[in-house]
Amino acid sequence: MFKYLLILCVIPTITFANVVDPEPIAPPTGLVPAGLIKPGANNYYPSTTIIADKSRRTLSVWKNSNNKIELLDFYSMDHGKKNGNKQVQGDLKTPEGIYFVQDKKSARELEYNEYGIMAFTLNYPNHFDHMNRKTGGGIWLHSIPPHKTLKRGSRGCLVLREDQIKKVDKVVSLNQRMPVLIFDKVNYIKPEELSKNQEQITKWLENWKEAWQSKKLKNYMKFYSKNFYSQGKNKVAWYKYKKAINAKVNRFSVNIKNPVIYKNKDQYIVRFLQSYQSSALTDFGEKTLYIRREKNSLKIVNESWAAERKEVLGSLSL
């Protein structure tokens, strides 16, 4: 009887000795990601950026501190089962581009065996993806249970260990302004080179604003791609729309504050707070420009605007 009871009390032990993750590759010392042209500084836009490097299977977290970009940490990462940039739903590839965190899903909302304890949803597909006729959705940054390897491959998501995603959770902003840049391979450059790139794009943005504000419509439209489309209008319709507005007001002023600039290959996303004032209208909000490099020139392919609370002006150092 005693022997029988001993047998009943023996519980098999589960070990994870065979679960081996890829080693993360540290970003090169003294260099910064080329895509972080002008990150936020906690002045409406968060100062932290997440960078995913598919080729190195490494996710890194960077912070803009007093106009100096610093590496906070880096982790082993899994991505889609198949290599390459996502094109269609179900191709098991992870998209490459500039995205933003939309929402957070907690453990009670997730199937633990698949997503672990936490997930952050991303805004794939963005406007560039729609332009390229990409399909699919549900691209997340999520965790994985400890008994599964980071070498298994996902359906297109970015995947971290549970202890790692807890660290990321401490720096993630859920206001849809937290950037997640996904690259096939991150290009690192010297901070001095990044500063030059920032000056060039900032100058381009100022020239765009001045062309708009001066009502020089032909010069203003030179900043727009022939493939531009926004608010149901192509470039020709956009020209007519702006011409009609200009005819109604003698003058107006545009003020741009706190721009952030991110780059991935030939794609740029610029976001900023914009105040507009004319005899007919006064408004304040956030503008987003989707910009693409075309034949060595930057061209706007889409722009959007969303009203923001006037109280923001008083809560920020603009």
VOBA-1610 file (N, C-alpha, C; in pm, whole numbers, padded with zeros to 5 digits, always signed):
BEGIN
Met+00083-00121+00000Met+00000+00000+00000Met+00086+00126+00000Phe+00190+00125+00084Phe+00282+00238+00093Phe+00353+00261-00040Lys+00396+00154-00105Lys+00463+00164-00233Lys+00370+00221-00340Tyr+00245+00182-00336Tyr+00145+00228-00432Tyr+00123+00378-00420Leu+00118+00427-00293Leu+00098+00568-00272Leu+00215+00651-00325Leu+00336+00598-00310Leu+00454+00668-00361Leu+00446+00686-00512Ile+00399+00583-00578Ile+00387+00589-00723Ile+00288+00697-00765Leu+00175+00710-00692Leu+00075+00810-00725Leu+00127+00952-00707Cys+00221+00971-00615Cys+00271+01105-00585Cys+00383+01151-00678Val+00429+01065-00765Val+00534+01104-00858Val+00475+01188-00971Ile+00519+01313-00983Ile+00467+01404-01085Ile+00577+01430-01187Pro+00551+01411-01313Pro+00655+01435-01413Pro+00699+01581-01416Thr+00827+01605-01432Thr+00883+01740-01434Thr+00901+01786-01579Ile+00852+01907-01607Ile+00866+01964-01741Ile+00991+02051-01742Thr+01080+02027-01832Thr+01202+02107-01842Thr+01204+02177-01977Phe+01275+02288-01980Phe+01283+02367-02101Phe+01427+02370-02151Ala+01501+02265-02123Ala+01642+02261-02159Ala+01664+02270-02310Asn+01567+02224-02388Asn+01584+02223-02533Asn+01538+02353-02601Val+01484+02446-02520Val+01439+02572-02576Val+01558+02668-02584Val+01607+02690-02704Val+01724+02776-02724Val+01685+02894-02813Asp+01705+03014-02762Asp+01670+03134-02837Asp+01792+03187-02913Pro+01768+03260-03020Pro+01880+03324-03090Pro+01943+03431-03001Glu+02070+03452-03015Glu+02138+03556-02938Glu+02112+03693-03001Pro+02070+03791-02923Pro+02053+03925-02979Pro+02189+03983-03017Ile+02189+04068-03117Ile+02312+04132-03163Ile+02311+04278-03120Ala+02406+04316-03040Ala+02411+04453-02988Ala+02433+04554-03100Pro+02359+04664-03101Pro+02385+04771-03199Pro+02528+04822-03182Pro+02591+04865-03290Pro+02730+04911-03282Pro+02746+05033-03192Thr+02846+05031-03110Thr+02872+05140-03017Thr+02904+05270-03090Gly+02842+05377-03045Gly+02870+05509-03101Gly+02789+05544-03223Leu+02707+05451-03273Leu+02623+05476-03389Leu+02475+05474-03349Val+02391+05529-03436Val+02247+05537-03408Val+02170+05491-03532Pro+02048+05444-03516Pro+01969+05403-03634Pro+01942+05522-03726Ala+01965+05502-03855Ala+01946+05610-03952Ala+01800+05652-03964Gly+01708+05564-03927Gly+01566+05595-03938Gly+01514+05692-03835Leu+01592+05714-03728Leu+01548+05806-03622Leu+01594+05948-03653Ile+01543+06004-03761Ile+01589+06135-03805Ile+01561+06243-03701Lys+01440+06244-03649Lys+01405+06340-03543Lys+01298+06277-03454Pro+01338+06204-03351Pro+01240+06142-03261Pro+01179+06244-03167Gly+01075+06204-03096Gly+01010+06292-02999Gly+01097+06317-02878Ala+01049+06407-02794Ala+01125+06442-02673Ala+01029+06458-02554Asn+00924+06374-02554Asn+00819+06383-02452Asn+00751+06519-02454Asn+00750+06584-02569Asn+00679+06710-02589Asn+00563+06682-02684Tyr+00466+06608-02636Tyr+00352+06554-02710Tyr+00387+06419-02771Tyr+00505+06408-02831Tyr+00549+06282-02888Tyr+00646+06213-02793Pro+00633+06082-02775Pro+00721+06011-02681Pro+00866+06013-02725Ser+00955+06011-02629Ser+01098+06017-02658Ser+01156+05878-02687Thr+01076+05774-02673Thr+01123+05637-02690Thr+01076+05579-02822Thr+01163+05505-02888Thr+01132+05439-03016Thr+01175+05294-03009Ile+01092+05207-03065Ile+01124+05065-03074Ile+01172+05036-03216Ile+01285+04967-03227Ile+01344+04932-03356Ile+01352+04781-03368Ala+01294+04724-03472Ala+01301+04579-03496Ala+01391+04552-03615Asp+01493+04470-03593Asp+01589+04431-03696Asp+01569+04283-03727Lys+01501+04255-03839Lys+01465+04117-03870Lys+01587+04030-03899Ser+01684+04085-03972Ser+01801+04006-04011Ser+01885+03966-03890Arg+01888+04053-03789Arg+01965+04024-03668Arg+01880+03963-03558Arg+01751+03947-03586Arg+01655+03891-03489Arg+01670+03962-03355Thr+01676+04096-03363Thr+01699+04178-03243Thr+01602+04295-03240Leu+01541+04316-03124Leu+01456+04432-03102Leu+01528+04523-03003Ser+01541+04651-03038Ser+01611+04745-02951Ser+01520+04862-02917Val+01549+04924-02803Val+01470+05037-02753Val+01564+05156-02737Trp+01524+05270-02798Trp+01608+05389-02800Trp+01534+05507-02738Lys+01610+05597-02677Lys+01550+05713-02612Lys+01622+05840-02654Asn+01544+05943-02683Asn+01599+06074-02714Asn+01612+06154-02585Ser+01734+06175-02540Ser+01759+06249-02416Ser+01840+06373-02449Asn+01775+06490-02438Asn+01842+06617-02466Asn+01908+06617-02604Asn+01830+06571-02704Asn+01875+06566-02843Asn+01991+06470-02865Lys+02006+06376-02776Lys+02105+06270-02791Lys+02032+06136-02786Ile+02048+06057-02892Ile+01978+05929-02901Ile+02062+05821-02833Glu+02002+05756-02733Glu+02073+05658-02654Glu+02002+05523-02657Leu+02081+05417-02658Leu+02027+05281-02652Leu+01989+05248-02508Leu+01862+05206-02487Leu+01817+05166-02355Leu+01841+05017-02331Asp+01806+04934-02430Asp+01821+04789-02415Asp+01798+04721-02549Phe+01832+04593-02557Phe+01805+04515-02678Phe+01779+04371-02639Tyr+01696+04302-02720Tyr+01647+04170-02684Tyr+01643+04077-02806Ser+01646+03948-02778Ser+01621+03848-02882Ser+01477+03863-02930Met+01456+03843-03058Met+01324+03866-03116Met+01294+03760-03222Asp+01169+03722-03231Asp+01124+03635-03339Asp+01037+03718-03434His+01025+03671-03559His+00939+03738-03657His+00875+03632-03746Gly+00822+03672-03859Gly+00747+03580-03944Gly+00825+03457-03988Lys+00751+03348-04009Lys+00814+03223-04050Lys+00890+03237-04182Lys+00843+03327-04268Lys+00906+03346-04398Lys+00975+03482-04403Asn+01089+03488-04470Asn+01163+03613-04483Asn+01099+03703-04587Gly+01135+03830-04581Gly+01084+03925-04680Gly+00978+04016-04621Asn+00944+04120-04697Asn+00847+04220-04657Asn+00706+04170-04684Lys+00618+04181-04587Lys+00482+04132-04602Lys+00411+04196-04721Gln+00340+04114-04799Gln+00268+04161-04916Gln+00119+04132-04908Val+00085+04009-04869Val-00056+03969-04869Val-00088+03894-04740Gln-00217+03890-04710Gln-00263+03820-04592Gln-00225+03672-04600Gly-00169+03620-04490Gly-00137+03479-04483Gly-00002+03441-04540Asp+00082+03539-04581Asp+00212+03502-04639Asp+00319+03474-04534Leu+00280+03487-04404Leu+00369+03455-04291Leu+00495+03542-04288Lys+00486+03664-04344Lys+00598+03757-04343Lys+00566+03876-04252Thr+00670+03935-04197Thr+00656+04053-04112Thr+00675+04178-04197Pro+00583+04275-04188Pro+00595+04396-04270Pro+00716+04478-04228Glu+00766+04558-04320Glu+00876+04650-04295Glu+00827+04792-04321Gly+00843+04879-04224Gly+00795+05015-04240Gly+00792+05089-04109Ile+00718+05199-04109Ile+00706+05287-03993Ile+00564+05272-03938Tyr+00555+05223-03816Tyr+00425+05196-03756Tyr+00416+05259-03618Phe+00295+05257-03562Phe+00273+05315-03430Phe+00186+05221-03347Val+00216+05218-03217Val+00140+05134-03125Val-00002+05188-03114Gln-00099+05099-03128Gln-00239+05139-03117Gln-00297+05108-02980Asp-00279+04985-02934Asp-00347+04942-02813Asp-00266+04831-02744Lys-00303+04801-02623Lys-00240+04694-02545Lys-00344+04589-02510Lys-00308+04463-02527Lys-00394+04352-02489Lys-00330+04280-02370Ser-00408+04262-02264Ser-00358+04197-02144Ser-00380+04047-02152Ala-00329+03976-02054Ala-00333+03829-02054Ala-00474+03774-02067Arg-00571+03837-02001Arg-00709+03785-02004Arg-00773+03796-02142Glu-00715+03876-02230Glu-00768+03892-02366Glu-00699+03802-02467Leu-00598+03727-02423Leu-00513+03654-02515Leu-00518+03503-02493Glu-00490+03431-02599Glu-00468+03287-02589Glu-00321+03268-02546Tyr-00302+03226-02423Tyr-00168+03225-02364Tyr-00069+03143-02446Asn-00110+03028-02493Asn-00018+02940-02564Asn+00037+03003-02692Glu-00035+03102-02744Glu+00005+03165-02868Glu+00070+03302-02845Tyr+00017+03380-02749Tyr+00059+03519-02734Tyr+00117+03551-02597Gly+00125+03454-02509Gly+00183+03481-02378Gly+00099+03575-02295Ile+00164+03667-02225Ile+00095+03749-02125Ile+00057+03888-02174Met+00106+03930-02291Met+00087+04069-02331Met+00107+04086-02481Ala+00036+04184-02537Ala+00052+04215-02679Ala+00023+04363-02703Phe+00092+04420-02799Phe+00068+04557-02844Phe+00032+04552-02993Thr-00079+04613-03029Thr-00122+04612-03168Thr-00059+04729-03243Leu-00028+04706-03372Leu+00034+04808-03456Leu-00061+04847-03570Asn-00038+04964-03629Asn-00131+05016-03731Asn-00095+04971-03873Tyr-00057+04845-03887Tyr-00043+04789-04022Tyr-00181+04748-04070Pro-00218+04777-04195Pro-00141+04847-04299Pro-00154+04999-04288Asn-00042+05071-04311Asn-00048+05217-04312Asn-00071+05266-04456His-00060+05396-04477His-00092+05448-04610His+00004+05394-04717Phe+00132+05384-04684Phe+00227+05328-04781Phe+00186+05186-04819Asp+00144+05108-04721Asp+00102+04970-04748Asp-00020+04966-04839His-00115+05056-04814His-00233+05062-04900His-00194+05101-05043Met-00099+05195-05055Met-00053+05235-05188Met+00006+05115-05263Asn+00077+05030-05191Asn+00141+04913-05252Asn+00048+04792-05257Arg-00080+04816-05227Arg-00185+04713-05236Arg-00155+04592-05146Lys-00096+04620-05031Lys-00071+04512-04935Lys-00199+04480-04860Thr-00212+04357-04821Thr-00331+04314-04748Thr-00289+04248-04618Gly-00389+04210-04540Gly-00363+04147-04411Gly-00377+04246-04298Gly-00349+04201-04179Gly-00362+04286-04061Gly-00325+04205-03937Gly-00358+04259-03821Gly-00330+04188-03697Gly-00183+04170-03669Ile-00101+04271-03705Ile+00042+04264-03676Ile+00064+04320-03536Trp+00117+04236-03448Trp+00136+04271-03308Trp+00281+04256-03267Leu+00314+04319-03156Leu+00434+04289-03080Leu+00384+04217-02956His+00415+04087-02944His+00358+04010-02833His+00463+03918-02771Ser+00426+03858-02659Ser+00516+03769-02588Ser+00491+03624-02628Ile+00570+03534-02569Ile+00561+03393-02600Ile+00582+03313-02471Pro+00511+03203-02452Pro+00529+03121-02331Pro+00672+03065-02323Pro+00721+03039-02202Pro+00860+02995-02186Pro+00893+02859-02247His+00791+02777-02275His+00820+02646-02331His+00831+02648-02484Lys+00817+02768-02543Lys+00830+02778-02688Lys+00954+02858-02724Thr+01014+02825-02837Thr+01138+02891-02879Thr+01110+03013-02965Leu+01200+03110-02957Leu+01191+03228-03042Leu+01241+03200-03183Lys+01267+03076-03214Lys+01306+03036-03349Lys+01192+02970-03425Arg+01075+02965-03365Arg+00964+02893-03429Arg+00906+02969-03547Gly+00917+03104-03545Gly+00857+03185-03650Gly+00711+03215-03618Ser+00668+03339-03648Ser+00531+03380-03621Ser+00454+03389-03753Arg+00329+03431-03743Arg+00248+03452-03864Arg+00272+03592-03923Gly+00366+03665-03865Gly+00397+03799-03914Gly+00424+03898-03802Cys+00401+03855-03678Cys+00420+03943-03562Cys+00565+03947-03517Leu+00595+04045-03432Leu+00721+04053-03360Leu+00700+03987-03224Val+00796+03905-03181Val+00774+03824-03061Val+00892+03837-02965Leu+00859+03855-02836Leu+00959+03864-02730Leu+00928+03765-02618Arg+01025+03743-02531Arg+01002+03668-02409Arg+00916+03750-02312Glu+00852+03683-02217Glu+00763+03751-02124Glu+00836+03852-02038Asp+00955+03821-01990Asp+01028+03916-01906Asp+01073+04037-01988Gln+01097+04016-02116Gln+01139+04126-02202Gln+01023+04220-02235Ile+00907+04163-02264Ile+00794+04249-02298Ile+00746+04327-02176Lys+00770+04275-02057Lys+00740+04352-01936Lys+00827+04477-01929Lys+00952+04466-01971Lys+01041+04582-01973Lys+00996+04682-02080Val+00957+04631-02196Val+00908+04719-02302Val+00781+04790-02259Asp+00698+04720-02186Asp+00571+04776-02140Asp+00592+04904-02057Lys+00704+04913-01988Lys+00731+05029-01902Lys+00757+05156-01983Val+00792+05142-02108Val+00825+05261-02189Val+00726+05286-02303Val+00630+05196-02321Val+00536+05210-02433Val+00428+05313-02400Ser+00402+05399-02496Ser+00294+05496-02487Ser+00175+05445-02569Leu+00054+05454-02513Leu-00064+05400-02581Leu-00151+05510-02643Asn-00090+05621-02682Asn-00167+05730-02741Asn-00157+05733-02893Gln-00116+05620-02952Gln-00101+05604-03098Gln+00007+05695-03156Arg+00102+05736-03071Arg+00215+05816-03118Arg+00348+05747-03092Met+00345+05625-03037Met+00467+05551-03006Met+00516+05477-03130Pro+00632+05514-03186Pro+00677+05453-03311Pro+00742+05316-03293Val+00714+05228-03387Val+00781+05098-03398Val+00829+05087-03542Leu+00960+05095-03561Leu+01019+05090-03695Leu+01070+04949-03721Ile+01021+04887-03827Ile+01058+04749-03860Ile+01141+04749-03987Phe+01262+04696-03977Phe+01355+04691-04089Phe+01394+04546-04120Asp+01427+04521-04246Asp+01494+04395-04277Asp+01632+04396-04212Lys+01703+04508-04228Lys+01832+04526-04162Lys+01850+04673-04130Val+01876+04703-04003Val+01891+04841-03959Val+02024+04898-04008Asn+02018+05018-04062Asn+02138+05091-04102Asn+02177+05185-03990Tyr+02300+05174-03941Tyr+02348+05259-03833Tyr+02446+05363-03888Ile+02435+05485-03839Ile+02521+05594-03885Ile+02572+05674-03765Lys+02667+05762-03792Lys+02721+05847-03688Lys+02618+05955-03651Pro+02615+05998-03525Pro+02521+06103-03485Pro+02535+06230-03568Glu+02658+06262-03611Glu+02679+06383-03691Glu+02606+06374-03825Glu+02608+06254-03884Glu+02538+06234-04011Glu+02387+06243-03991Leu+02340+06190-03880Leu+02198+06198-03850Leu+02154+06343-03834Ser+02238+06425-03772Ser+02207+06567-03754Ser+02194+06638-03888Lys+02281+06603-03983Lys+02273+06662-04117Lys+02143+06623-04186Asn+02106+06496-04174Asn+01980+06450-04233Asn+01861+06523-04171Gln+01869+06544-04040Gln+01762+06615-03971Gln+01750+06758-04021Glu+01862+06825-04039Glu+01861+06963-04089Glu+01800+06971-04228Gln+01833+06874-04313Gln+01782+06875-04451Gln+01630+06858-04454Ile+01579+06761-04378Ile+01435+06735-04379Ile+01360+06848-04310Thr+01417+06901-04203Thr+01353+07012-04133Thr+01344+07135-04224Lys+01449+07158-04302Lys+01449+07269-04396Lys+01344+07246-04506Trp+01335+07124-04554Trp+01233+07090-04654Trp+01093+07119-04598Leu+01071+07081-04472Leu+00941+07102-04409Leu+00910+07251-04396Glu+01010+07329-04361Glu+00991+07474-04349Glu+00960+07535-04486Asn+01026+07488-04590Asn+01000+07540-04726Asn+00858+07505-04770Trp+00812+07384-04736Trp+00674+07345-04766Trp+00575+07438-04698Lys+00600+07465-04571Lys+00511+07554-04496Lys+00509+07694-04555Glu+00626+07746-04591Glu+00634+07881-04645Glu+00564+07891-04781Ala+00577+07787-04864Ala+00509+07787-04993Ala+00358+07787-04975Trp+00311+07712-04878Trp+00168+07707-04846Trp+00120+07841-04791Gln+00194+07894-04694Gln+00153+08015-04625Gln+00160+08138-04714Ser+00252+08138-04810Ser+00266+08253-04901Ser+00165+08251-05015Lys+00086+08144-05022Lys-00016+08128-05126Lys+00043+08115-05265Lys+00171+08073-05272Lys+00233+08044-05401Lys+00199+07900-05436Leu+00082+07884-05494Leu+00022+07751-05510Leu+00105+07659-05599Lys+00164+07715-05706Lys+00243+07630-05796Lys+00367+07577-05724Asn+00431+07663-05646Asn+00546+07618-05568Asn+00504+07516-05463Tyr+00391+07543-05400Tyr+00337+07453-05298Tyr+00310+07314-05355Met+00254+07307-05474Met+00217+07178-05532Met+00340+07098-05578Lys+00456+07164-05589Lys+00578+07092-05625Lys+00621+06996-05515Phe+00569+07015-05396Phe+00603+06926-05284Phe+00519+06798-05285Tyr+00424+06789-05379Tyr+00330+06677-05381Tyr+00358+06582-05498Ser+00347+06454-05467Ser+00368+06350-05568Ser+00253+06346-05668Lys+00283+06302-05788Lys+00177+06282-05887Lys+00082+06172-05842Asn+00128+06089-05747Asn+00046+05981-05693Asn-00022+06021-05562Phe-00020+06150-05530Phe-00082+06197-05406Phe-00230+06164-05404Tyr-00277+06125-05283Tyr-00421+06101-05264Tyr-00453+06120-05117Ser-00550+06207-05090Ser-00590+06233-04952Ser-00730+06292-04949Gln-00808+06253-04850Gln-00943+06306-04832Gln-01027+06292-04958Gly-01006+06183-05030Gly-01082+06158-05152Gly-01038+06239-05271Lys-00920+06302-05261Lys-00873+06391-05369Lys-00737+06345-05420Asn-00723+06344-05554Asn-00591+06323-05613Asn-00520+06457-05623Lys-00405+06463-05687Lys-00328+06587-05689Lys-00401+06700-05761Val-00469+06669-05870Val-00542+06772-05945Val-00655+06830-05859Ala-00729+06742-05794Ala-00839+06787-05709Ala-00787+06862-05587Trp-00674+06823-05536Trp-00614+06891-05421Trp-00574+07035-05459Tyr-00521+07050-05578Tyr-00485+07183-05628Tyr-00609+07274-05634Lys-00717+07223-05689Lys-00841+07301-05700Lys-00897+07334-05561Tyr-00886+07239-05472Tyr-00934+07258-05334Tyr-00856+07369-05265Lys-00725+07368-05276Lys-00642+07471-05213Lys-00660+07607-05282Lys-00679+07606-05410Lys-00701+07731-05484Lys-00830+07799-05439Ala-00932+07718-05415Ala-01060+07772-05369Ala-01047+07831-05229Ile-00971+07767-05144Ile-00949+07819-05009Ile-00873+07950-05014Asn-00767+07955-05097Asn-00686+08076-05108Asn-00768+08195-05157Ala-00867+08168-05240Ala-00949+08276-05294Ala-01039+08338-05188Lys-01063+08265-05079Lys-01156+08313-04975Lys-01087+08395-04867Val-00954+08385-04856Val-00883+08455-04749Val-00769+08539-04808Asn-00747+08654-04748Asn-00638+08739-04793Asn-00503+08686-04748Arg-00500+08643-04624Arg-00375+08588-04570Arg-00408+08491-04458Phe-00313+08406-04431Phe-00328+08314-04318Phe-00189+08278-04268Ser-00183+08225-04147Ser-00055+08184-04088Ser-00062+08038-04046Val+00050+07970-04063Val+00064+07831-04024Val+00184+07819-03931Asn+00163+07754-03819Asn+00272+07736-03723Asn+00291+07588-03697Ile+00415+07541-03709Ile+00448+07400-03688Ile+00528+07385-03559Lys+00487+07291-03474Lys+00556+07270-03347Lys+00589+07122-03327Asn+00703+07098-03267Asn+00745+06964-03222Asn+00741+06857-03332Pro+00796+06881-03449Pro+00791+06776-03554Pro+00875+06654-03516Val+00825+06537-03552Val+00903+06413-03542Val+00915+06357-03683Ile+01030+06297-03712Ile+01059+06250-03848Ile+01119+06111-03840Tyr+01056+06014-03908Tyr+01105+05876-03911Tyr+01121+05833-04057Lys+01219+05747-04080Lys+01251+05705-04216Lys+01271+05554-04221Asn+01224+05494-04331Asn+01251+05353-04360Asn+01265+05340-04511Lys+01389+05319-04556Lys+01421+05316-04699Lys+01378+05448-04763Asp+01287+05445-04862Asp+01247+05569-04929Asp+01120+05630-04870Gln+01076+05577-04757Gln+00954+05625-04693Gln+00986+05709-04569Tyr+00910+05819-04555Tyr+00923+05906-04439Tyr+00784+05932-04382Ile+00776+05941-04252Ile+00655+05989-04187Ile+00694+06106-04098Val+00627+06219-04120Val+00650+06340-04041Val+00519+06374-03970Arg+00527+06392-03838Arg+00409+06428-03759Arg+00443+06553-03678Phe+00345+06642-03664Phe+00370+06765-03588Phe+00238+06827-03546Leu+00247+06916-03448Leu+00133+06997-03406Leu+00126+07119-03497Gln+00007+07149-03543Gln-00011+07257-03639Gln-00121+07352-03593Ser-00089+07479-03591Ser-00192+07581-03566Ser-00210+07662-03695Tyr-00335+07685-03728Tyr-00371+07756-03853Tyr-00464+07870-03816Gln-00436+07987-03870Gln-00520+08102-03839Gln-00539+08189-03962Ser-00665+08216-03992Ser-00699+08306-04102Ser-00821+08388-04061Ser-00862+08478-04149Ser-00981+08557-04119Ser-01107+08471-04115Ala-01100+08355-04180Ala-01219+08269-04189Ala-01216+08152-04092Leu-01095+08113-04046Leu-01086+07990-03968Leu-00963+07991-03877Thr-00981+07939-03758Thr-00871+07914-03666Thr-00884+07773-03612Asp-00778+07695-03626Asp-00785+07559-03572Asp-00648+07514-03523Phe-00648+07406-03447Phe-00525+07350-03390Phe-00539+07199-03389Gly-00434+07129-03434Gly-00441+06983-03437Gly-00308+06921-03473Glu-00313+06793-03502Glu-00193+06721-03543Glu-00201+06687-03691Lys-00092+06713-03761Lys-00085+06677-03903Lys+00017+06567-03922Thr-00014+06474-04011Thr+00077+06366-04047Thr+00100+06370-04197Leu+00228+06373-04236Leu+00265+06370-04377Leu+00331+06236-04408Tyr+00280+06168-04508Tyr+00346+06049-04563Tyr+00426+06096-04684Ile+00556+06080-04678Ile+00647+06135-04779Ile+00731+06022-04839Arg+00754+06031-04967Arg+00837+05930-05035Arg+00944+06000-05118Arg+01062+05941-05118Arg+01169+05996-05201Arg+01148+05948-05345Glu+01133+06042-05437Glu+01110+06010-05577Glu+01213+06086-05661Lys+01305+06014-05723Lys+01409+06074-05807Lys+01485+06183-05731Asn+01530+06147-05612Asn+01611+06234-05527Asn+01536+06356-05474Ser+01403+06355-05482Ser+01323+06463-05425Ser+01220+06403-05330Leu+01189+06477-05225Leu+01087+06433-05131Leu+00950+06481-05178Lys+00855+06389-05186Lys+00721+06421-05234Lys+00617+06368-05136Ile+00517+06449-05106Ile+00407+06408-05017Ile+00310+06321-05096Val+00283+06203-05045Val+00187+06113-05110Val+00053+06109-05036Asn+00053+06158-04911Asn-00071+06161-04835Asn-00051+06255-04716Glu-00156+06324-04676Glu-00152+06400-04552Glu-00286+06392-04481Ser-00280+06395-04349Ser-00402+06389-04270Ser-00390+06486-04153Trp-00504+06526-04102Trp-00509+06621-03991Trp-00617+06577-03895Ala-00589+06590-03765Ala-00687+06557-03662Ala-00686+06668-03558Ala-00803+06715-03522Ala-00814+06822-03424Ala-00757+06777-03290Glu-00694+06869-03221Glu-00640+06842-03088Glu-00696+06945-02991Arg-00701+06907-02864Arg-00754+06997-02762Arg-00667+07122-02748Lys-00731+07235-02734Lys-00657+07360-02717Lys-00576+07358-02588Glu-00620+07278-02490Glu-00547+07272-02363Glu-00404+07221-02381Val-00379+07150-02492Val-00245+07098-02518Val-00144+07213-02526Leu-00190+07327-02578Leu-00100+07441-02592Leu-00047+07486-02456Gly-00133+07477-02356Gly-00091+07520-02223Gly-00012+07417-02147Ser-00022+07289-02188Ser+00045+07180-02114Ser+00180+07145-02171Leu+00214+07203-02287Leu+00340+07171-02352Leu+00428+07293-02366Ser+00555+07269-02372Ser+00650+07375-02403Ser+00665+07381-02554Leu+00589+07466-02619Leu+00586+07473-02764Leu+00685+07576-02818
//
